[in-house]
Amino acid sequence: MATLPITLANLERGKVGLLGGGKVAKHKAEILIRNQIPFTAIAENFYPDFPECRKVEKKIELTDIANFDYIIDATGSDEVGEYLKQERKKRFLLVNRVDNPTDSNFFFNSLIIRKGLKIAVSTSGKSPKMGQLIRNRIEQLIPANFGDLLEKFGKERENGNIDIASIEKETKQGFTKKVYLIGAGTGDPELLTIKAYRTIQTLDTIFYDHLISKEILDLVPKSCRLVSVGKQKGSHSKKQSEINRLIVDEVEKGNLVGRLKAGDPYIFGRGGEEFLHLVQQGIDVEVIPGVSSATSFGLPPTLRGYASGLSIVSAHLAGNRVNLDWVHLLKIENHTIIVLMGLSRVQEIYRKGIELGVSNNLPVLIVSNISRPNEKRVLGEFGNLVSLAKEVTKPAILVFGEVAKLDKQFQKEFYNGC
C-alpha cells in the first residue's frame, strides 16, 4: 500500500462522521476535539464519559453515511464496513476503518501538538502502538514553548517579514541545551560503546583531544564539525578554561555538542571539571563511559595469588608538575599500580622509588598505544625502568606489580606458539 502523510486543512467546512460509541470511538473523539474539528458521532450506545460533541443515538444505516465527507469507523462491524464500500462506489469518500487498514484510505497519525505545530508519526495503520512509542520519544525532544515560537514566526510572515537566519537561530536555541561527554576508549573503534557511536551520529559539533584515533574520527558524520582542542601534556593547544568557553559558546548557538575524550571521561580525563562547569552554566550534561587503558591493557590487574588490590594514579599534575605522592604504594605486596601519563616522568619515579626503598626487582610492564595496530609492550623490572621507557612512545601506561610478569602468558603470541 503506497501512502503519503498529508495534513488536511479546513476540516470545519466538511462533514466529519464518527461511527461508534465504544472505547476506541471515545479515543478518536478526543483526538478530533483536541484538533478543534467539529464532528457528529453516531451509535446506539455511548461509552461512559464519552466527550461532549454532537451525538446521534441510533442504529447506523447506509443513509447516515451519505451525510458525511469524512468517516471514522470505530464500530468493528462488518455490516457498517459493507455500507462504506457501497458509498465509496458512488463517490469519493475519505474513510478510516480503525480495525481494518486495508479498507481505509486515510490513517490517524500519532501526534505531537504544540499549538499550530503538529508533528505526526505514521505507521500506515500497521502498528499504532509503535507509532505512539516513537511519538513519545520524539515528544521529549520538542520544547513546550515551540508553539508560541511558531505563532511569532507566523505573525512575522503575515507582515512580510521572513528572516530565515533568525528562524534558524531561535529554533536551534529553543532546544534543550545539552553536551555529551563521550569516552572514546583506547582507539579501537570496535571498543566504542554502542551508545557512544549512536550519539556521535546525532551531533552538530565535536571537540576532541589529540589522543582520539583516526579510526574513531572516521566514524563522525561529515555534517558534524570537528574541533581539535589538543590537551597534549606539555604542549596544550588550548587551556581548559578556553575549552570550557568554546563548548558553552557552541551550545549557545543551538548546536548539539559532544566532547570526545580518550579512555573514560572520568578517569584522569578532566571530565569532572567540564561536567561541573557546564552544569553551572545551566547546560544539561550526559556522560557516556568509555573503555580506559587502565583496565584494558591485556592483563587482569587483580588476580588471586598475584594482586588483591589495585591503584590507578596519574604522574601528571596541573601546570606540567609531576605527581610522586603515590610512589610509596610500590612497596605494598600483592598490589597492582597503574600509572597514567607517566612515561615522560620515569626518571623522577625511579629516583623517588629508590629513595623510599622500592625493590629493583619489582616487575614492571609498559604498554603503549593500547589496542591500536602499533601497540607495543616491554617487560622488565623497576631497576631498568628508565631504559625500558626509551623503547616505547606515548601514549603509554606503566604497570607495576606481580601481575606484570605474567604478560607473555596472556598475550596471543604465547598461545599461538603452543
N, C-alpha and C positions, 0 to 999 in steps of 0.2 A: 504494500500500500504506500503510494507516494504521498507525502504530507509536507505542508509548509505552514509553520506557525505564523499567524497574522493577528492583527488587532482589529476587531470590529468596532466601528465608530457610529455614533448617533443611534444607539440601540433604543433610546427613549422614543424614537419615531416609529420603530417597528413594534410588532406584537409578539411578545415572548410568552410561551406557554410552558408551564412546568407540570408534567403529568405524574401524579403520585403524591401521597401524603405521608409516606413512611420515613424511617430514619435517614435513608440515603437522600430522599427528596428534601428533607429538612436541611441537610448539609448543603445541597445545591442552592436552596433558597437563601441560606446565609451568605453564600458567595455572591449571588445576584444582588442582594441588598447591600453588601459591602462595596460593590462596584456601582451602586446607585442606578441599577437597571430595574425599571418597573416590569412587573410580570403578573400573570394570573396562574394560580395553582388550582388544579382540578383533581379531586379524589373523593371517594365515598367517605373515607375517614382520614383524619389528620393526626399525626404523631403528637404526643403531648409537648407543649412548649414550641410548637411549630411557629416560626417567625410571623410577625404581623405582615400581611400582604392581602391582595385581593384573592379570596378563596371562593371556590365554587364546589360545594359538596354534592356530588352526583357521580353516577357511573359514567366512565369515559366512553364516548361514542365517536364514530367517524366524523360526524358533523362538527364536533368540538375542535377537531384538528384543523378544519378548514378556516378557522378564525385566526390562525397564527402564522407568522413568518419564520419564527424560530421555535423549535420544540426541544425540550429536555425531557426524555422519557426515563423516569426513575421507578416505573411500575414493576419491571421484570415480567411483564405479561406478554405472552405470545400473541394474544388477541390484539392488544394495542400495537404490537410490532407489525401485525398484518395491516392494520388501519394506516400506519405510517407508510408502508410500502405502496399501498393503493394511492395515497395522496401524492406521493413523490412521482408517481407515473403521470399525474395530471399537471404538475407544476414544479418549479424549483423550490425546494424547502430545505432549510438547514436543520439537521436532526442530530442530536446526541443521545444515543441509547446507552445508558450508563453501564448496563451489563452486557452489551453486545457491540464492541468496537467495529466489527465488520459491517454492521448496518448503520454506522454513523458517518456523517461527512463533516463533522467538526468535533473537537475534543476540548474538555476543560484542562487548562494547564494548572500546575502548582504555582501560585502567585506570591510574589513579594511586592507589597504595596507601600509606597511612600508618597501619599497624595497622588500627584499626576505621574509619578514614576512607577512603572509596573514592569517587573522582571518575571518572565514566565519560563517554566521548565516543562517541556512536553515529552511524554514517552509514547505518543501516538496511541494512547489508550491501552498500551501493553502492560504497564505496571504503575498505576497511580501512586502506590506506596513508595516505590523507588523515586518517583518524581518528588514526592513530599520530603523524603530524606535528603535528596540533593538540594531542594529548595531551602530546607532548614540550615544546611551547611553554608550555602551562599548568603542567606539572610544575616548570618553572623558577621559577614564582611561589609554589609551595607549600612552606613551610619544612619541613625534615625532622622537626622536633620536634612537628609538629601532631598526630601520632598519640598521643604522650604527653599532649598537652594535651587531646585528646578523651577519653582514658582518665580524666583528672582530672575533667572535666565529667560523665562518665558515673557515676563513683562519687558525686559530689555529688548527682546526680539520684536515684540509688538511695536516698540518705539523705534525700530530700525537700528538698534544698537547691538550688533553681534560681534563681540570681542572674543575670538577663538582662544587667544593666549590666556585671557582672564578666565574663561570657562575651564580650560585645561588646568590652570594653576589652582583655582578654587576647588575643583573636583578632586584633584590629587591630594590637596591639603585636607580635604574632608575625611579621608580615610584615616583609620586609627594609625597613629604614629608608632612604628614598630621596627625593631632591629633584631636580627638573628645573630647570635654569637655561635659560630659553627666550628666544631672540631673537625679538621680535615685529615686527622690521623697522621700516619708516618710517611705518606707519599704514595703508597699503592692505592690506586682508585678502587680496587676491589675490597679494601678495608674501610672505605667510606660507608657510613650507615645509610640505610635506605631513606630515612627521614632527611638526612643532610643532603643527599642527592636530589630528592624531590623539592626541597626548599630552594636549593640553588637554581632550579629551573624556573622559579617564580620571581626572582629578584630583579630589581632595576639597576642596582649598583652593588658592587662587592669591593670592599677594602681587604687586601690580602698581604700577608707577610712574605719575606723573601724565601722562607723555607717551604712554601707551598709548591708542590711538584708541577711540572708542565702537564703531566698526565691528569692531574686534578683540574688544573685551569682549563684544559681542553674540554672538560665537561660543561663549562659555563656557556650558556646560550650567547650567540653573537649579539643579541639585542641588549644584553646586560653590559654595563660599563664597568671595566676592571680598573681599580686604582691601587697601585703598589704603594705601600707605606713602610716598606723596609723592615725596621726593627732588628737589623743585624747587629749583634753585640759588638760594641766598639765603633760602629760606623752607622748609627741610626740615620736613615734618610729623613725621618720625621720624629719629633718628640711626641711623647704620649699625649701631652696636652693638645698638641696640634691635631693628632689623630682624632681625639675626642671631639674637637671642634668641627673637623671635616665631616665626621659621621652625623653630628647634630645638624649641620648645615644641609646635608643631603636629605635627611629626614624631613626637614622643614620645607623642602621643595616638593614634598608629597611623594617621594620615591620610597619603595620598599628596599631596605638596606640590609646587607649581610656583612658580617665581619668574619672573614675566613682565617682561622688560626691553625698552625701546625699542631699535631697532637690533640690534646684536650684543652679547651679554653681555661679550665680551672687548675691545671697543673703547671705552675710556673709560666702561664701564658698571658698574665695580666688581664684575664677575662673578668676577674672580680672587680678590678679597678674600673674597667669600662662599663660593667654592669651598673655599679653604684653611680657613676657619673650620669649615665643615660637615664636611669630611674629618677635621679634628682632633677633632670630636665623635663620630666613628665612623659618620658618615652617608654613604651612597653618593650620589654626585652624577653626573648626566649632563647635559652641556652640549649644547644644540641651537642651532646657529648661526643668526643672523638677518641680514637684509639691512641693511647700515649706510648711513646717509645720506652717509658719507664716500666711498662708492663707487657711489652710485646717485642722483646729483643731476642726471642728464640730459646729462652731458658725459663724454668719456673723460679721466680725469685724467692719463693718459700718452698721447702722440700723437707719432709721428715728425715731427720738424721743429718741434715746439712744446714738448714736455716729455719728457725722457728719465729723469726722476726724480720721486719723489713722497714727500711727508712729510705725515703726519696727526698733528695736535697738538691739545692742549686748552689753552684760555686760563684754565682754572679749576683751582685747587688747593684742597686741604682747608682748612677754616676760611674759605672765601669769599675766598681770596687769589688774586691774578692771577699767571698764568704768562707771562712775556715772554722766557724763555730761548731761544725758537725764532725770534725776530724776525729775527735775522741771516740766516736761511735765505731771506728775501725777496730777498736780493741775488744769489742763485745763478741763473744763466741756465738756460733750458730746464728749469725745475723748477716743479712744482705744489705749493703748500702749502694744505692743507685744515685749517681751524680749527673745531673743535667748541666749543660753549659760549663763544663769543667775542663775540656780538652786544652784550652789555652792557659789553664791555671795549674797544670800538673806540677810545675816546679815548686810553687807555693804549697800545694797539697803535700808533696813529698817532704819538704823541709819541716812543715808543721807535724807531719806524722812521725818523723824521726825524733823530733823534739818531745813528742808525747809517748814515745816508746812503742810505736806500731811495728809489728814484726815485718821484716823484709820478705818473709816467706808467705805473706798473706796473698792468696790468689786474686788476680785482677783480670778482667776482660774488658776490652774496649771495642765497641761496635759503632761503626759509622754508617750513615745513610741507610738506616734500618728499613727493610722491606723494598728497597729500590734495586735496580739492576746492578748498581755499583756498590752494594753493601760490602763492607769489609770487617773482619773480625780478627783481633790479635789477642792472644792469651799469654799471660806471664805472671810475674809476682810484683809485689809492691816495691821491691828493691830496684826493679828496672822499669818503673812506671814512666819516667821521663823519656827513655829511649823507645818504649812501646808507643807513646803518643806521637812520635815522629813518623810512624808508619801509616797513620790514617789522616783523613781530612775531616773537617767539620761539615755537617753536624754529627756529633758523636756523644755516646754516653759512656760513663765509667761504671763498671760493676765490680764491687769489692765483696769478697766472702767466699766460703767454701763451694757454693753452687757454681762459681765461675769455672772451676777446674773440670766440671762435667760438660763443658761446652761441646767438645767433639762428639760426645755420645748423643747429644741432642740435635746435631746437625745432619742434614740429609746426606752429606758426603760420607759420613760414618756408616749409615745404613746402606747406602748404595754400594759400598765396598764390601759388604758382608756376603 
